[in-house]
Amino acid sequence: MVVPAAIVLALVLIGVAVVAVRELLVSQGWATGSPVVPDLVAGLDGLGPSAGLAAAGGGIALIGLVVLWLAIRPGRRTHLRVAGDADLWLAPGAVAAVAQETADRLPGVMSADSSRSTRRRVVVDVVVAARNTPDGPQEAAAVTEHVRAVLDDEVGRPTGTSIKVRATEVPR
C-alpha cells in the first residue's frame, strides 16, 4: 500500500515541478506562451464554502491520515528471534542453512539439502542409510526419526520454526 501511494505522490510532485518550470520559462521570456498559474489562482479567488469543497477537503485529509498511518506503523518482521538470553535474530534462509548443516553432520545421513517453504517452515531433504551402532544395526527409518528429533530440538524449538524432514533411503 505504501508503494502505490508513494508513486502517486511522486507523479503529482513531478507534475507540479513541470508546471513550475514552464511558468519560470514563460515569465522570464525564454519560452513563448502565456502563464497558466495566474489564471488558476484567479479562478480560485471567488471560491466560497460548498459541500463539494468540504467533501474534497475531507477526502484529502483522509488520504493524509492513511499515508501517515502507513508511514508510522511497524514494519513486517523479516527475521526470526532465537530463544534464549542472547539478542540473536536469524533470517529464514539462515535457519534453513543451519538445519541443512545440522542434518548433514548427523550419523547415517549421506547428504542433506534444505528449502524454505514459508517464513516459519523449513523443509530438509535428507538421503539416509542404515548404519551400524554399538547397540546393533539401525534402520534408515530410525535414522530419519533421529534426524527429525535433533532438528526439532536444536533448530526448530529455539527459532520457532516448523521443520519438515523428507527422507530418501539408500538401498543396501
Backbone as CSV, one residue per row, in Angstrom:
resi,resn,N_x,N_y,N_z,CA_x,CA_y,CA_z,C_x,C_y,C_z
1,MET,0.827,-1.198,0.000,0.000,0.000,0.000,0.866,1.255,0.000
2,VAL,2.040,1.181,0.584,2.910,2.344,0.645,3.488,2.664,-0.723
3,VAL,3.864,1.649,-1.466,4.492,1.879,-2.770,3.539,2.576,-3.741
4,PRO,2.273,2.121,-3.892,1.386,2.859,-4.793,1.150,4.306,-4.348
5,ALA,1.019,4.538,-3.044,0.823,5.905,-2.555,2.058,6.755,-2.861
6,ALA,3.244,6.196,-2.694,4.477,6.938,-2.986,4.587,7.233,-4.476
7,ILE,4.168,6.294,-5.304,4.225,6.515,-6.758,3.280,7.638,-7.163
8,VAL,2.060,7.616,-6.627,1.086,8.677,-6.952,1.605,10.024,-6.475
9,LEU,2.127,10.078,-5.247,2.665,11.328,-4.716,3.843,11.817,-5.557
10,ALA,4.708,10.912,-5.974,5.846,11.294,-6.809,5.382,11.850,-8.152
11,LEU,4.371,11.223,-8.749,3.850,11.719,-10.028,3.220,13.104,-9.880
12,VAL,2.501,13.322,-8.782,1.899,14.639,-8.544,2.990,15.691,-8.375
13,LEU,4.025,15.367,-7.608,5.120,16.323,-7.416,5.878,16.587,-8.713
14,ILE,6.040,15.569,-9.544,6.678,15.774,-10.845,5.823,16.701,-11.706
15,GLY,4.501,16.518,-11.672,3.609,17.401,-12.425,3.703,18.842,-11.953
16,VAL,3.747,19.059,-10.633,3.884,20.414,-10.089,5.222,21.013,-10.518
17,ALA,6.278,20.203,-10.516,7.596,20.695,-10.930,7.601,21.077,-12.404
18,VAL,6.952,20.287,-13.235,6.888,20.607,-14.674,6.152,21.929,-14.899
19,VAL,5.026,22.119,-14.206,4.269,23.373,-14.346,5.099,24.545,-13.833
20,ALA,5.800,24.364,-12.706,6.619,25.444,-12.153,7.756,25.827,-13.098
21,VAL,8.410,24.850,-13.705,9.498,25.151,-14.645,8.943,25.845,-15.883
22,ARG,7.785,25.398,-16.362,7.167,26.046,-17.524,6.824,27.502,-17.208
23,GLU,6.270,27.717,-16.006,5.922,29.088,-15.617,7.171,29.961,-15.511
24,LEU,8.270,29.411,-15.006,9.510,30.167,-14.919,10.007,30.539,-16.310
25,LEU,10.000,29.566,-17.228,10.474,29.838,-18.583,9.624,30.896,-19.277
26,VAL,8.304,30.851,-19.088,7.415,31.828,-19.739,7.585,33.196,-19.097
27,SER,7.690,33.249,-17.750,7.801,34.555,-17.082,9.133,35.244,-17.369
28,GLN,10.183,34.490,-17.632,11.488,35.086,-17.953,11.614,35.418,-19.437
29,GLY,10.633,35.004,-20.237,10.672,35.296,-21.654,11.524,34.316,-22.448
30,TRP,11.940,33.209,-21.834,12.765,32.221,-22.516,11.925,31.272,-23.366
31,ALA,10.626,31.285,-23.132,9.713,30.449,-23.912,8.489,31.288,-24.245
32,THR,7.825,30.933,-25.348,6.623,31.670,-25.733,5.411,31.026,-25.091
33,GLY,4.388,31.810,-24.893,3.156,31.319,-24.300,2.687,32.270,-23.219
34,SER,1.578,31.912,-22.643,1.040,32.750,-21.565,1.059,31.952,-20.264
35,PRO,1.285,32.604,-19.137,1.315,31.918,-17.857,-0.049,31.295,-17.520
36,VAL,-0.024,30.117,-16.916,-1.248,29.395,-16.570,-1.608,29.588,-15.109
37,VAL,-0.616,29.685,-14.240,-0.858,29.748,-12.806,-1.669,30.971,-12.402
38,PRO,-1.408,32.175,-12.943,-2.243,33.313,-12.540,-3.725,33.091,-12.862
39,ASP,-4.031,32.436,-13.973,-5.422,32.147,-14.316,-6.038,31.166,-13.315
40,LEU,-5.232,30.157,-12.889,-5.736,29.203,-11.897,-6.004,29.885,-10.561
41,VAL,-5.105,30.766,-10.137,-5.284,31.473,-8.864,-6.484,32.409,-8.955
42,ALA,-6.664,33.073,-10.082,-7.816,33.967,-10.255,-9.108,33.167,-10.228
43,GLY,-9.091,31.964,-10.758,-10.284,31.120,-10.727,-10.628,30.679,-9.320
44,LEU,-9.651,30.536,-8.461,-9.892,30.146,-7.074,-10.272,31.330,-6.194
45,ASP,-10.059,32.542,-6.691,-10.248,33.734,-5.870,-11.662,33.877,-5.344
46,GLY,-12.667,33.655,-6.164,-14.039,33.860,-5.740,-14.678,32.624,-5.149
47,LEU,-13.890,31.617,-4.868,-14.407,30.345,-4.391,-14.859,30.463,-2.940
48,GLY,-16.059,29.984,-2.643,-16.591,30.026,-1.281,-16.865,28.628,-0.778
49,PRO,-17.269,28.515,0.473,-17.535,27.192,1.036,-18.704,26.508,0.319
50,SER,-18.552,25.210,0.087,-19.618,24.434,-0.531,-19.470,22.981,-0.089
51,ALA,-20.494,22.204,-0.360,-20.462,20.791,0.024,-19.385,20.036,-0.755
52,GLY,-19.190,20.394,-1.997,-18.168,19.734,-2.812,-16.765,19.976,-2.287
53,LEU,-16.494,21.237,-1.903,-15.175,21.542,-1.348,-14.969,20.863,0.003
54,ALA,-16.008,20.786,0.801,-15.891,20.102,2.093,-15.612,18.613,1.888
55,ALA,-16.284,18.011,0.924,-16.048,16.593,0.644,-14.630,16.384,0.109
56,ALA,-14.169,17.259,-0.787,-12.806,17.142,-1.315,-11.779,17.323,-0.203
57,GLY,-11.994,18.307,0.671,-11.075,18.516,1.799,-11.066,17.334,2.748
58,GLY,-12.236,16.773,3.015,-12.310,15.589,3.875,-11.603,14.398,3.251
59,GLY,-11.768,14.221,1.945,-11.081,13.129,1.245,-9.568,13.299,1.287
60,ILE,-9.105,14.520,1.074,-7.664,14.776,1.131,-7.132,14.544,2.546
61,ALA,-7.900,14.967,3.555,-7.477,14.735,4.943,-7.437,13.237,5.252
62,LEU,-8.413,12.500,4.757,-8.433,11.051,4.973,-7.233,10.378,4.295
63,ILE,-6.933,10.786,3.086,-5.762,10.249,2.386,-4.491,10.587,3.168
64,GLY,-4.406,11.787,3.696,-3.250,12.183,4.507,-3.115,11.331,5.757
65,LEU,-4.240,11.030,6.419,-4.197,10.175,7.609,-3.765,8.753,7.261
66,VAL,-4.250,8.233,6.130,-3.859,6.887,5.707,-2.362,6.848,5.407
67,VAL,-1.851,7.842,4.702,-0.425,7.887,4.388,0.395,8.029,5.667
68,LEU,-0.078,8.829,6.614,0.609,8.976,7.900,0.618,7.661,8.662
69,TRP,-0.511,6.961,8.688,-0.579,5.667,9.368,0.370,4.663,8.715
70,LEU,0.419,4.642,7.385,1.325,3.731,6.688,2.785,4.059,6.979
71,ALA,3.075,5.323,7.208,4.457,5.724,7.454,4.918,5.362,8.862
72,ILE,4.021,5.402,9.863,4.465,5.195,11.239,4.184,3.800,11.776
73,ARG,3.454,2.975,11.054,3.178,1.635,11.571,4.449,0.793,11.528
74,PRO,4.546,-0.182,12.415,5.742,-1.025,12.420,5.825,-1.853,11.144
75,GLY,7.040,-2.086,10.714,7.254,-2.884,9.517,7.089,-4.370,9.803
76,ARG,7.004,-5.142,8.740,6.878,-6.587,8.860,8.218,-7.162,9.298
77,ARG,8.173,-8.130,10.198,9.414,-8.752,10.652,9.974,-9.636,9.547
78,THR,11.247,-9.477,9.326,11.900,-10.258,8.279,12.817,-11.326,8.850
79,HIS,13.095,-11.277,10.157,13.998,-12.224,10.789,13.287,-12.916,11.944
80,LEU,13.812,-14.044,12.331,13.239,-14.832,13.423,14.117,-14.682,14.657
81,ARG,13.490,-14.439,15.798,14.229,-14.299,17.049,14.546,-15.687,17.597
82,VAL,15.781,-15.865,18.011,16.210,-17.129,18.594,15.972,-17.050,20.095
83,ALA,15.333,-18.078,20.645,15.031,-18.103,22.069,16.318,-18.172,22.877
84,GLY,16.324,-17.523,24.002,17.490,-17.546,24.889,17.805,-16.160,25.386
85,ASP,18.917,-16.069,26.106,19.320,-14.792,26.697,19.939,-13.843,25.681
86,ALA,20.568,-14.372,24.658,21.240,-13.533,23.663,20.207,-12.878,22.751
87,ASP,20.537,-11.694,22.307,19.678,-10.981,21.359,20.102,-11.390,19.954
88,LEU,19.610,-12.552,19.524,20.030,-13.140,18.259,18.833,-13.285,17.333
89,TRP,18.987,-12.796,16.117,17.944,-12.881,15.101,18.536,-13.553,13.866
90,LEU,17.761,-14.418,13.228,18.224,-15.114,12.029,17.245,-14.901,10.892
91,ALA,17.780,-14.759,9.708,16.936,-14.711,8.515,16.419,-16.119,8.256
92,PRO,15.235,-16.260,7.665,14.711,-17.595,7.383,15.654,-18.440,6.523
93,GLY,16.361,-17.822,5.605,17.333,-18.563,4.810,18.476,-19.098,5.657
94,ALA,18.873,-18.340,6.678,19.927,-18.796,7.582,19.440,-19.961,8.432
95,VAL,18.175,-19.931,8.844,17.608,-21.049,9.609,17.623,-22.308,8.741
96,ALA,17.273,-22.163,7.474,17.304,-23.312,6.563,18.726,-23.834,6.398
97,ALA,19.698,-22.943,6.304,21.092,-23.367,6.154,21.586,-24.073,7.418
98,VAL,21.210,-23.568,8.594,21.599,-24.218,9.848,20.971,-25.604,9.943
99,ALA,19.703,-25.716,9.560,19.025,-27.014,9.597,19.702,-27.996,8.638
100,GLN,20.075,-27.528,7.466,20.741,-28.381,6.488,22.089,-28.855,7.016
101,GLU,22.890,-27.945,7.552,24.206,-28.319,8.066,24.091,-29.260,9.262
102,THR,23.115,-29.007,10.130,22.918,-29.882,11.287,22.548,-31.285,10.831
103,ALA,21.635,-31.389,9.876,21.228,-32.705,9.374,22.375,-33.393,8.646
104,ASP,23.156,-32.643,7.912,24.237,-33.228,7.119,25.328,-33.837,8.003
105,ARG,25.479,-33.355,9.223,26.537,-33.840,10.110,26.089,-34.991,11.011
106,LEU,24.826,-35.379,10.919,24.342,-36.465,11.770,24.764,-37.822,11.201
107,PRO,25.015,-38.799,12.073,25.408,-40.120,11.591,24.257,-40.793,10.846
108,GLY,24.575,-41.417,9.734,23.582,-42.105,8.927,23.018,-41.256,7.804
109,VAL,23.332,-39.953,7.797,22.846,-39.055,6.744,23.929,-38.957,5.675
110,MET,23.564,-39.338,4.476,24.514,-39.289,3.366,24.648,-37.862,2.818
111,SER,23.517,-37.174,2.676,23.528,-35.779,2.226,22.244,-35.117,2.687
112,ALA,22.278,-33.792,2.733,21.100,-33.021,3.143,21.014,-31.775,2.280
113,ASP,19.802,-31.386,2.000,19.546,-30.171,1.233,18.319,-29.513,1.844
114,SER,18.293,-28.198,1.882,17.152,-27.522,2.512,16.496,-26.572,1.530
115,SER,15.220,-26.359,1.767,14.469,-25.360,1.010,13.522,-24.690,1.982
116,ARG,13.330,-23.415,1.820,12.460,-22.665,2.724,11.099,-22.537,2.057
117,SER,10.107,-23.222,2.621,8.776,-23.181,2.036,8.085,-21.864,2.369
118,THR,8.081,-21.521,3.640,7.477,-20.264,4.082,8.402,-19.654,5.124
119,ARG,7.983,-18.546,5.684,8.815,-17.850,6.661,9.030,-18.673,7.918
120,ARG,8.054,-19.425,8.322,8.129,-20.199,9.562,8.222,-21.702,9.331
121,ARG,8.550,-22.115,8.133,8.604,-23.545,7.839,9.788,-23.845,6.939
122,VAL,10.586,-24.821,7.341,11.753,-25.233,6.567,11.583,-26.701,6.208
123,VAL,11.890,-27.035,4.974,11.848,-28.417,4.520,13.290,-28.860,4.273
124,VAL,13.677,-29.970,4.912,15.020,-30.512,4.749,14.894,-31.876,4.085
125,ASP,15.537,-32.023,2.938,15.567,-33.300,2.222,16.873,-34.008,2.588
126,VAL,16.745,-35.216,3.136,17.937,-35.966,3.525,17.962,-37.310,2.810
127,VAL,19.156,-37.777,2.527,19.369,-39.116,1.999,19.989,-39.903,3.148
128,VAL,19.267,-40.939,3.612,19.716,-41.701,4.779,19.984,-43.144,4.384
129,ALA,20.811,-43.778,5.210,21.137,-45.185,5.000,21.139,-45.869,6.354
130,ALA,20.942,-47.153,6.323,21.059,-47.926,7.563,22.498,-47.842,8.031
131,ARG,22.699,-47.901,9.335,24.058,-47.785,9.852,24.243,-48.733,11.020
132,ASN,25.467,-49.040,11.295,25.794,-49.891,12.437,26.144,-49.016,13.629
133,THR,25.575,-49.329,14.764,25.847,-48.609,16.001,26.386,-49.607,17.021
134,PRO,26.916,-49.125,18.130,27.378,-50.063,19.169,26.249,-50.948,19.695
135,ASP,25.005,-50.460,19.576,23.854,-51.240,20.043,23.342,-52.193,18.971
136,GLY,23.926,-52.183,17.808,23.479,-53.046,16.730,23.110,-52.225,15.512
137,PRO,22.589,-52.864,14.469,22.236,-52.134,13.249,21.037,-51.204,13.495
138,GLN,21.065,-50.067,12.815,19.975,-49.094,12.915,19.391,-48.913,11.520
139,GLU,18.095,-49.099,11.424,17.420,-48.988,10.133,17.349,-47.526,9.683
140,ALA,17.126,-47.325,8.383,17.047,-45.977,7.822,15.884,-45.196,8.419
141,ALA,14.781,-45.856,8.731,13.641,-45.160,9.343,14.023,-44.620,10.719
142,ALA,14.814,-45.366,11.464,15.258,-44.893,12.775,16.206,-43.709,12.631
143,VAL,17.064,-43.747,11.604,17.961,-42.614,11.345,17.134,-41.372,11.024
144,THR,16.093,-41.549,10.213,15.222,-40.432,9.850,14.551,-39.850,11.082
145,GLU,14.056,-40.673,11.957,13.425,-40.194,13.188,14.432,-39.464,14.067
146,HIS,15.665,-39.971,14.112,16.711,-39.298,14.875,16.987,-37.905,14.294
147,VAL,17.040,-37.807,12.971,17.263,-36.514,12.311,16.125,-35.550,12.652
148,ARG,14.884,-36.032,12.587,13.735,-35.186,12.932,13.844,-34.675,14.360
149,ALA,14.152,-35.567,15.276,14.233,-35.189,16.686,15.339,-34.164,16.928
150,VAL,16.493,-34.385,16.325,17.611,-33.454,16.524,17.291,-32.094,15.919
151,LEU,16.733,-32.056,14.714,16.410,-30.779,14.070,15.334,-30.030,14.847
152,ASP,14.324,-30.738,15.342,13.305,-30.074,16.145,13.897,-29.496,17.423
153,ASP,14.786,-30.256,18.049,15.361,-29.831,19.323,16.375,-28.703,19.152
154,GLU,17.273,-28.812,18.167,18.373,-27.860,18.044,18.075,-26.648,17.166
155,VAL,17.148,-26.781,16.216,16.877,-25.669,15.295,15.426,-25.190,15.410
156,GLY,14.489,-26.128,15.408,13.079,-25.761,15.385,12.603,-25.054,16.633
157,ARG,12.872,-25.629,17.791,12.378,-25.049,19.040,12.982,-23.671,19.327
158,PRO,14.299,-23.481,19.209,14.857,-22.157,19.511,14.385,-21.050,18.568
159,THR,14.116,-21.386,17.315,13.727,-20.353,16.348,12.222,-20.272,16.143
160,GLY,11.470,-21.222,16.668,10.029,-21.228,16.448,9.657,-21.647,15.035
161,THR,10.552,-22.352,14.378,10.344,-22.775,13.004,9.886,-24.226,12.974
162,SER,8.929,-24.517,12.128,8.490,-25.891,11.918,9.404,-26.513,10.865
163,ILE,10.019,-27.631,11.225,10.961,-28.272,10.312,10.386,-29.612,9.870
164,LYS,10.273,-29.755,8.563,9.783,-30.997,7.981,10.967,-31.715,7.343
165,VAL,11.103,-33.000,7.650,12.196,-33.789,7.091,11.612,-34.760,6.070
166,ARG,12.108,-34.661,4.843,11.732,-35.620,3.795,12.947,-36.494,3.542
167,ALA,12.766,-37.783,3.781,13.899,-38.699,3.695,13.792,-39.587,2.461
168,THR,14.947,-39.835,1.880,15.090,-40.806,0.803,16.090,-41.833,1.303
169,GLU,15.692,-43.105,1.258,16.551,-44.168,1.764,17.456,-44.687,0.652
170,VAL,18.700,-44.936,1.015,19.658,-45.528,0.098,19.489,-47.029,0.208
171,PRO,19.285,-47.722,-0.909,19.134,-49.178,-0.814,20.446,-49.832,-0.384
172,ARG,20.303,-50.968,0.293,21.509,-51.678,0.763,22.189,-52.380,-0.359
